[in-house]
Amino acid sequence: MVLAIGTFATTGYIGRYLRSEFLPLEDQSEFDVKVKTPLGASAATTDRILEQVRRRFEGQPWLDYTFVTIGADELQRVNEGTMYVRMMDMAERSISQQEAMEWARQQVADVREAKVSVEVVPRVSGGGRKWADVQLEIRGRDLDRLESIVAAVIDKMRASEGYVDIDTTYEKNKPEVNVYVKRDRAADLGVNPLSIASTVRALIGGDDISKFKAEGDRYDVSIRLQERYRNRPEDIELLTVRSTTGELVNLRNVARIRQEAGPVQIDRYNRARQITILANLEQDKKVLGEAVPELSQFVREVGLPSGYSFGMADMMQESFGHLFFALYLAIIIVYMVLAAQFESFVHPFTIMLALPLSVIGALGALILTGTTVSIFTMISIILLMGLVTKNGILLVGYTNTLRRRDNMERNAAVLKAGPIRLRPILMTTFAMVFGMLPIALFGSESRAPMAIAVIGGLTTSTLLTLVVVPVVYTLLDDLAHPSRWRVVQWLGHRKRTATAS
């Protein structure tokens, strides 16, 4: 019992040395190189920089092909482009995807005309949200104050190791031309502000006026000024708008044209403005489970004014919470099934003692192999809850059979059941362990941790339950029969002695 309790206590101690992440980086033989040129840059500028980056990848033996897209996001930003890099199959190359991404970061480190990041291809696309390993959201009222807080946090991230491709969702200084209506002057001339807006939108931006069908295809027909009449801000002042009296009024008489700069977009959360810090992690230096508390500490060191808050798009914490609930639910269901099968509320506790004894092996195997705790290893621990109980079932079930069928004394039944059931226990354990070995040795980054945890848990639970379960069986059996308690026996002896006297 001391061995069992000490082993279980060790589980909490060694758990401090485990690194946790949401999903392990899997070698998919592909990654993205994203280029972001300054706001206002043309598609030709973005294409030129992407071509420079593409040339640096030429001749690599692990490269299959590249594919470049510009302005493919929902906002069609021509200053942003992505080069999709497809690698050879794993059997045909000598370096891993992670090593190729580190090489790519070194190749683009000297690019100064644009921000260049190397990212994994998102497994789930869409939603209009940029993908990154960590996403720290700072919320508040004033954008300038938010920007200064974000800059301070980013400085701390750059001073710490493990963060790469650091960026934010806030982009300012986008060139724009604003039209401010002179409302008093427009009212005097009988010009409606809505007419001014409609005129500028139709003649500069274009307006759909009809549809055209040809050979089964339908095309939208838009009308606007020719490019030479709309490619300068001054050209807007030359437009005319019709007043309520039917006269044409020059736009410069009723509006002011200003060339200004503003943010590309303003994100909001619960009616507060928000800026999100995006960063990827170097897997050999930092994982998500280490980055989340560190980023929280950075924000506390910077300090948030009253009315400002922060949060993280932390799917790992939410998913782990659901998995822990599933783990507790699995333990309860296992107990209910065992209680119904053995028709006892005590024996299931004896059998389920293997559950905590298996966790020490699972965590120990992860530490020995340098594997992180992820959503896949959590699933394997839930799987262990059903597998490791079979040893106790074989021992306790046969012990009860000997006591009931052969009317054997309890200790004699335990001593006989152990050697007889040893062979099937080892056979079933070896079958599962060797069946998991190919996955543990040659499986992918997401499947190998599951097999490693199962092998470690089965090994320790088998070795420990062969010793611990028979001992606990005798203790709980005595506990279920008060007449066997030493105190009760002593009191009975005293009573019989007093009666004889």
C-alpha positions in Angstrom: 0.0 0.0 0.0 2.9 2.3 0.8 4.3 1.5 -2.7 1.0 2.3 -4.3 0.5 5.6 -2.5 4.1 6.7 -3.1 3.8 5.9 -6.8 0.6 7.8 -7.1 2.1 10.8 -5.3 5.1 10.7 -7.7 2.6 11.3 -10.5 1.9 14.8 -9.4 5.6 15.5 -9.0 6.7 14.3 -12.4 3.8 16.1 -14.0 5.6 19.4 -13.4 8.2 18.4 -15.9 5.8 17.7 -18.7 5.3 20.3 -21.5 1.8 20.8 -22.8 0.4 22.0 -26.2 -2.9 21.8 -28.0 -1.8 19.9 -31.1 1.7 18.7 -31.9 3.2 20.0 -35.1 2.6 17.3 -37.7 4.7 16.9 -40.8 2.2 17.6 -43.6 4.8 18.2 -46.3 3.6 21.8 -46.8 3.8 25.3 -45.3 3.1 28.9 -46.2 5.4 31.8 -46.6 3.3 35.0 -46.1 4.5 38.4 -47.3 3.0 41.7 -46.1 4.2 44.9 -47.9 3.5 48.4 -46.5 -0.1 49.7 -46.7 -0.8 51.3 -50.1 1.7 49.1 -52.0 0.5 47.9 -55.3 0.0 44.3 -56.4 3.1 44.6 -58.6 5.2 45.5 -55.6 3.9 42.5 -53.6 4.5 40.2 -56.6 8.1 41.4 -57.0 9.0 40.6 -53.4 7.2 37.3 -53.6 9.3 36.5 -56.7 12.5 37.3 -54.8 11.4 35.0 -52.0 10.5 32.2 -54.5 13.9 32.3 -56.2 15.6 31.6 -52.9 13.7 28.3 -52.7 14.8 27.1 -56.2 17.0 24.1 -56.4 16.2 22.7 -52.9 16.1 18.8 -53.1 13.1 18.6 -50.8 11.0 21.1 -52.8 8.2 19.9 -55.0 6.5 23.1 -56.2 5.3 26.5 -55.0 2.1 28.4 -55.7 1.7 32.2 -55.2 -1.6 34.1 -54.5 -2.0 37.8 -53.9 -5.1 39.5 -52.4 -6.9 36.2 -51.9 -8.3 37.1 -48.4 -11.8 38.4 -47.9 -10.7 42.1 -47.9 -8.6 41.5 -51.1 -5.6 43.3 -49.8 -3.1 43.6 -52.7 -0.3 44.4 -50.3 -0.5 40.8 -48.8 0.4 37.6 -50.6 1.1 33.9 -49.8 3.5 31.5 -51.3 2.3 27.9 -50.7 5.3 25.5 -50.5 4.8 21.9 -51.2 7.5 19.5 -50.1 8.4 16.0 -51.4 6.9 13.1 -49.6 8.6 12.2 -46.3 10.2 9.1 -47.8 11.8 11.2 -50.6 13.5 13.9 -48.5 16.1 14.0 -45.7 14.8 16.9 -43.6 11.5 17.4 -41.7 8.9 20.0 -42.3 10.0 21.9 -39.2 13.6 21.9 -40.3 12.5 23.2 -43.7 10.5 26.0 -42.0 13.5 27.0 -39.9 15.6 27.1 -43.1 13.0 29.3 -44.8 12.9 31.8 -41.9 16.7 32.2 -42.2 16.4 32.7 -45.9 13.9 35.6 -45.6 15.3 37.2 -42.4 17.1 39.9 -44.5 14.0 41.0 -46.4 13.4 44.6 -45.3 10.8 45.8 -47.8 8.0 43.6 -46.2 7.1 41.5 -43.2 7.7 37.8 -44.1 6.5 35.0 -41.9 6.7 31.2 -42.3 3.6 29.4 -41.0 2.0 26.0 -41.1 -1.0 25.6 -43.3 -4.1 26.0 -41.2 -6.0 22.8 -40.7 -9.3 24.7 -40.4 -9.6 27.7 -42.8 -12.2 30.3 -43.1 -13.8 32.6 -40.6 -11.8 35.7 -41.7 -9.4 35.3 -38.8 -5.6 35.0 -39.2 -4.1 31.8 -37.9 -1.3 31.7 -35.4 0.0 29.5 -32.5 -0.8 32.1 -29.9 -3.3 34.9 -30.1 -3.3 37.5 -27.3 -6.2 40.0 -27.3 -5.9 43.4 -25.7 -9.2 45.3 -25.3 -10.0 48.9 -24.3 -11.5 52.2 -25.4 -8.6 54.1 -27.0 -6.8 52.7 -30.0 -3.6 54.7 -29.4 -3.4 53.5 -25.8 -4.0 49.9 -27.0 -1.3 50.3 -29.5 1.2 51.4 -26.9 0.3 48.5 -24.6 0.6 46.1 -27.5 4.0 47.5 -28.5 5.3 47.0 -24.9 4.1 43.4 -24.8 5.7 42.7 -28.2 9.1 44.1 -26.9 9.0 41.6 -24.1 8.1 38.8 -26.5 11.1 39.6 -28.7 13.3 39.7 -25.7 12.2 36.2 -24.7 13.1 33.2 -26.8 10.7 31.0 -28.7 8.4 33.6 -30.4 8.6 34.1 -34.2 6.5 35.7 -36.9 5.2 38.3 -34.4 2.5 40.5 -35.8 -0.8 42.3 -34.9 -4.2 42.6 -36.4 -4.1 46.4 -36.2 -2.8 48.2 -39.3 -2.9 52.0 -39.5 -1.7 54.6 -42.0 -3.7 53.1 -44.8 -3.9 55.9 -47.5 -7.5 57.0 -48.0 -9.4 59.9 -49.6 -12.2 61.3 -47.6 -15.1 63.5 -48.9 -16.4 65.9 -46.3 -19.7 67.5 -47.2 -20.1 71.3 -46.6 -23.6 70.9 -45.2 -24.5 74.6 -45.1 -23.2 75.2 -48.6 -24.9 72.1 -49.9 -28.2 73.1 -48.3 -28.0 76.6 -49.9 -27.5 75.0 -53.3 -30.2 72.4 -52.8 -27.8 69.4 -52.9 -28.6 66.3 -50.8 -25.6 64.7 -49.0 -26.9 61.3 -50.2 -26.6 62.5 -53.8 -23.0 63.4 -53.2 -22.2 60.0 -51.8 -24.1 58.2 -54.6 -22.3 60.2 -57.3 -18.8 59.5 -55.9 -19.5 55.9 -55.4 -20.9 55.3 -58.9 -18.3 57.3 -60.8 -15.2 56.4 -58.9 -16.0 53.0 -57.4 -18.5 51.8 -60.0 -22.1 50.8 -59.8 -23.9 47.7 -61.2 -26.5 48.7 -63.7 -27.4 45.5 -65.6 -26.5 41.9 -66.3 -25.3 40.3 -69.5 -25.8 36.6 -70.4 -23.7 34.8 -73.0 -23.3 31.1 -73.7 -24.8 30.1 -70.4 -22.7 32.5 -68.3 -24.0 35.7 -66.6 -21.8 38.8 -66.2 -22.5 41.9 -64.0 -22.3 45.1 -66.0 -20.8 48.0 -64.0 -20.3 51.6 -65.1 -17.7 54.2 -63.9 -15.3 56.8 -65.2 -12.4 55.8 -67.3 -9.2 55.4 -65.3 -7.5 58.6 -66.5 -10.5 60.5 -65.0 -10.4 58.8 -61.6 -6.8 58.0 -60.7 -6.1 61.2 -58.8 -7.8 62.6 -55.7 -8.1 65.9 -57.4 -10.3 64.4 -60.1 -13.1 64.0 -57.5 -13.4 67.7 -57.2 -14.2 67.9 -60.9 -17.3 65.8 -60.6 -20.7 67.4 -60.8 -23.8 66.5 -58.8 -27.4 67.4 -59.6 -29.3 69.6 -57.1 -33.0 69.4 -56.2 -33.7 72.1 -58.8 -32.1 70.0 -61.6 -29.0 72.1 -62.0 -25.5 70.6 -62.0 -23.3 71.7 -59.1 -19.5 71.3 -59.1 -18.5 69.0 -56.2 -15.8 71.3 -55.0 -18.5 73.9 -54.1 -20.3 71.5 -51.7 -17.5 69.2 -50.4 -13.9 69.1 -49.3 -11.5 66.4 -50.4 -8.8 65.3 -47.9 -6.0 62.8 -48.3 -5.7 61.1 -45.0 -4.6 57.8 -43.4 -6.6 55.4 -41.2 -6.7 51.8 -39.9 -7.5 49.0 -42.3 -10.1 47.7 -39.9 -11.1 48.1 -36.2 -11.9 44.9 -34.3 -14.3 44.9 -31.4 -15.3 42.5 -28.7 -18.2 43.2 -26.3 -18.4 46.8 -27.5 -14.7 47.4 -26.7 -12.0 47.9 -29.3 -9.5 45.1 -29.6 -6.0 44.5 -31.0 -4.7 40.9 -31.2 -1.1 40.0 -31.0 -0.2 37.0 -33.3 2.9 34.8 -33.0 4.1 31.4 -33.9 6.3 29.3 -31.6 9.6 27.5 -32.1 8.7 24.0 -31.0 12.1 23.1 -29.7 12.2 26.2 -27.5 8.6 26.9 -26.4 5.3 25.2 -26.5 1.8 26.6 -26.0 1.5 25.4 -22.4 4.5 27.5 -21.6 3.6 30.5 -23.7 0.2 31.1 -22.3 1.2 31.8 -18.7 4.3 33.7 -19.9 2.2 36.1 -22.0 -0.2 36.7 -19.1 2.8 37.6 -17.0 4.0 40.0 -19.7 0.7 41.8 -19.7 0.7 42.1 -15.9 4.2 43.6 -16.0 3.2 46.2 -18.6 0.1 47.0 -16.6 -3.4 47.7 -17.9 -5.3 50.9 -17.1 -8.8 50.7 -15.6 -11.3 49.6 -18.2 -8.8 47.6 -20.2 -8.6 43.8 -20.3 -6.9 41.0 -22.1 -7.7 37.4 -23.1 -6.4 34.6 -25.3 -8.0 32.6 -28.0 -7.0 29.5 -25.9 -8.7 26.4 -27.4 -6.2 24.2 -25.5 -7.6 25.2 -22.1 -11.2 24.8 -23.2 -10.5 21.4 -24.9 -8.6 20.1 -21.9 -11.5 21.0 -19.7 -13.9 19.0 -21.8 -11.5 16.0 -21.8 -11.1 16.1 -18.0 -14.8 16.0 -17.7 -14.9 13.0 -20.1 -12.2 11.4 -17.9 -14.2 11.8 -14.8 -17.3 10.5 -16.5 -15.4 7.5 -17.8 -14.3 6.6 -14.3 -17.9 6.8 -13.0 -19.3 4.6 -15.8 -16.5 2.0 -15.3 -17.4 1.9 -11.6 -21.1 1.5 -12.4 -20.5 -1.3 -14.9 -18.2 -3.2 -12.5 -20.6 -2.8 -9.6 -23.4 -4.3 -11.6 -21.2 -7.2 -12.8 -19.7 -8.1 -9.4 -22.9 -7.2 -7.5 -20.8 -5.4 -5.0 -19.9 -1.8 -4.2 -16.5 -2.7 -2.7 -14.8 -4.9 -5.3 -15.0 -2.2 -8.1 -12.7 -0.1 -5.9 -10.2 -2.9 -5.8 -10.2 -3.3 -9.6 -10.1 0.5 -10.3 -7.0 0.9 -8.2 -5.2 0.2 -11.4 -6.4 3.5 -12.8 -4.1 5.9 -10.8 -1.3 3.4 -11.1 -1.5 3.6 -14.9 -1.2 7.4 -15.0 2.3 7.3 -13.5 3.5 5.0 -16.4 1.8 7.1 -19.1 3.3 10.4 -17.8 6.7 8.7 -17.2 6.8 7.4 -20.8 6.0 10.8 -22.2 8.9 12.3 -20.2 11.4 9.6 -21.2 10.5 10.1 -24.9 10.4 13.9 -24.7 6.7 13.9 -25.8 4.4 16.8 -24.9 0.9 16.4 -23.4 -1.6 17.3 -26.1 -5.2 16.6 -26.9 -4.1 13.2 -28.3 -2.3 12.1 -25.2 -5.3 13.1 -23.1 -7.5 10.9 -25.3 -5.1 8.0 -24.7 -5.3 8.4 -21.0 -9.1 8.2 -21.2 -8.5 5.0 -23.3 -6.4 3.6 -20.5 -9.3 3.9 -18.1 -10.9 1.1 -19.9 -7.8 -1.0 -20.7 -6.1 -1.3 -17.3 -9.1 -2.5 -15.4 -8.9 -5.9 -17.2 -6.0 -7.1 -14.9 -8.0 -6.5 -11.8 -11.1 -8.1 -13.3 -9.1 -11.3 -14.1 -7.7 -11.4 -10.6 -10.8 -10.5 -8.5 -13.2 -12.4 -10.7 -11.3 -15.6 -10.4 -10.7 -15.1 -6.7 -14.5 -14.7 -6.1 -15.1 -17.8 -8.3 -12.7 -19.9 -6.1 -14.4 -18.7 -2.9 -17.9 -19.3 -4.2 -17.4 -22.5 -6.2 -14.7 -24.3 -4.2 -15.6 -22.7 -0.8 -12.0 -21.7 -0.4 -10.7 -19.5 2.4 -10.1 -15.9 1.2 -6.3 -15.8 1.5 -5.9 -19.3 0.0 -8.1 -18.2 -3.0 -6.0 -15.0 -3.5 -2.8 -17.1 -3.4 -4.2 -19.5 -6.0 -5.7 -16.9 -8.3 -2.5 -15.0 -8.6 -0.3 -17.6 -10.3 -3.2 -19.0 -12.4 -4.2 -15.6 -13.7 -0.7 -14.4 -14.3 -0.4 -15.9 -17.7 -3.6 -14.4 -19.2 -2.8 -11.0 -17.7 0.7 -11.0 -19.3 -0.7 -12.3 -22.6 -3.3 -9.6 -22.9 -0.8 -6.9 -21.8 1.9 -8.0 -24.2 -0.7 -8.3 -27.0 -1.7 -4.6 -26.5 1.9 -3.3 -25.9 3.4 -5.0 -29.0 0.3 -4.0 -31.1 1.0 -0.3 -30.1 4.8 -0.5 -30.7 4.6 0.1 -34.5 2.5 3.2 -34.0 4.8 4.5 -31.2 8.0 3.9 -33.3 6.8 4.8 -36.8 3.5 6.7 -36.3 2.8 10.3 -37.1 3.3 13.1 -34.6 -0.3 12.9 -33.6 -0.6 9.1 -33.2 2.7 8.2 -31.7 2.1 10.1 -28.4 -1.2 8.1 -27.9 0.7 4.8 -28.3 3.5 5.9 -26.0 1.1 6.8 -23.2 -0.9 3.6 -23.6 2.3 1.4 -23.5 3.6 3.2 -20.4 0.3 3.0 -18.6 -0.2 -0.7 -19.4 3.3 -1.6 -18.3 3.2 0.1 -14.8 -0.4 -0.9 -14.1 0.4 -4.5 -14.9 3.5 -4.6 -12.7 1.9 -2.8 -9.8 -1.6 -4.3 -9.8 -0.1 -7.9 -9.6 1.2 -6.9 -6.2 -1.2 -4.2 -5.0 -4.6 -5.5 -6.0 -4.4 -8.8 -4.0 -3.4 -6.8 -0.9 -6.2 -4.2 -1.3 -8.6 -7.0 -2.0 -8.0 -8.5 1.5 -8.2 -5.1 3.2 -11.5 -4.2 1.6 -12.9 -7.6 2.2 -12.1 -7.2 5.9 -13.6 -3.7 5.7 -16.8 -5.1 4.2 -17.2 -7.7 7.1 -17.0 -5.9 10.5 -16.9 -9.3 12.3 -13.3 -9.7 11.0 -12.0 -6.4 12.4 -9.5 -6.9 15.2 -11.2 -4.5 17.5 -14.5 -6.4 17.1 -12.8 -9.7 17.7 -11.0 -8.4 20.8 -14.3 -7.1 22.2 -15.9 -10.4 21.5 -13.1 -12.2 23.2 -13.4 -10.0 26.3 -17.2 -10.6 26.4 -16.8 -14.4 26.1 -14.1 -14.3 28.9 -16.3 -12.3 31.2 -19.3 -14.7 30.6 -17.1 -17.7 31.4 -16.0 -16.1 34.6 
